[in-house]
Amino acid sequence: MSGQPKLAYLISQYPAVSHTFILREIVELRRLGFTIRPASINAPDRPAAQLTAAEQQEAEHTWYVKRQGIRGAMTALLASLFSQPKGLARGLAAALRLGGLDLRKTLMNLAYFIEAAMLGRWMRREGLRHLHVHFATPAAMVGLLVKTIFNLGFSFTVHGPDEFYDAPGYRLAEKLAAADFVICISHYARSQIMKLSPVAQWGKYEICRLGVDPDRFAPRPTRPANAAFELLCVGRLTPAKGQAILLDALALLIASGFKVRLTFVGNGPDRSALEAQTERLALSDSVEFAGAVNQDSILDYYARADAFVLPSFAEGLPVVLMEAMAMELPCVTTHITGVPELIKNGLNGYLAAPSDVDGLAAAIGYLIDHPVQSRQIALAGRAKVLADYTLSTSVERLAAVFAKRLP
């Protein structure tokens, strides 16, 4: 496809294990003829030697804001002062106004203002007229200030739910008002930003689901009967993911006579607490902490599992659920946010109430005791992904929005 838009993508950290879906989105947009230039506030989350080949290639073509250092910041500010002094003044005034009376937030906004000057100058040099940001977090504040200073296009993808829980702190209403359009990954996400904005703005909120490649995440080989039923949980180890609830549920299952094992894939601030809980519950022989795993290796973990469990308290719409469903893993997760748009309880997965240890254990126990129904759930899960959450279809929808909305 020729004549497609050329735009910058801003991510807080890129590449990153938790942002692999953004890399896939960018690659797919390029396949459709778009010119996408990624920029990242921070360096990748791992040394270059630990990145996958695809991540290494992306890192080589990504412009890193903080790597420009103090010299880059001063050069950008001075150049902007001469080339668009009124825009720079508008940006400074916006940064101070959005900081309010909170000194810490004001200082942070001044840092975002400097980063915006650096990023906008880079975009001007590269001939990029539009900036798209993933997540409505601080990177979106940088995007807002880029638009204010340089009068460039600005849009972002809203995932939730953190921004919704502290909308005033994230200045979400102001970001929504400034954006030319907003991509929402679910109806739930769209509903939350509708709640924060006047009806007149609702027309610029577009739903574009995330998706996975069903050829890459293909049905796993049939597993022989094993001594233990293997559970897999993939995600950062944080309180919001509810992994402590899963350990409690695992203890209940084992106490009830089930032979079951659990593997956590991911790292995070809760790891030491979860390891201590594992020891306290005498689960050390039944739980593995695999740490963070690259996309090149994650397929092996899915292939070894009998079921996928995600007991989260807060999520946007997890791509890991789509990956597991595409590989015909029966999934147990929680009835929160946008998850019911993907999983219908008892049809293509099971939903427990968040924090419900007994309910989570019962759902897992049902899968173990009913292999025929478990297989039906797994088949229906892949069918749902194929129907509504494939990467190619999702990105084609996003591409259509960009083609329509961008000059």
Secondary structure, DSSP 8 states (H G I E B T S, - for coil): --S--EEEEEEEESS-GGGHHHHHHHHHHHHTT-EEEEEEEE--SS-GGGS-HHHHHHHHT-EESGGGHHHHHHHHHHHHHHH-HHHHHHHHHHHHHHHTT-HHHHHHHHHHHHHHHHHHHHHHHHT--EEEEESSSHHHHHHHHHHHHH--EEEEEE--SHHHHTTTTTTHHHHHHH-SEEEESSHHHHHHHHHTS-GGGGGGEEE----B-TTTS---------SSEEEEEES--SGGGTHHHHHHHHHHHHHTT--EEEEEEB--TTHHHHHHHHHHTT-TTTEEEEE---HHHHHHHHHH-SEEEE--SS-S--HHHHHHHHTT--EEEE--TTHHHH--BTTTBEEE-TT-HHHHHHHHHHHHH-HHHHHHHHHHHHHHHHHH-BHHHHHHHHHHHHHHH--
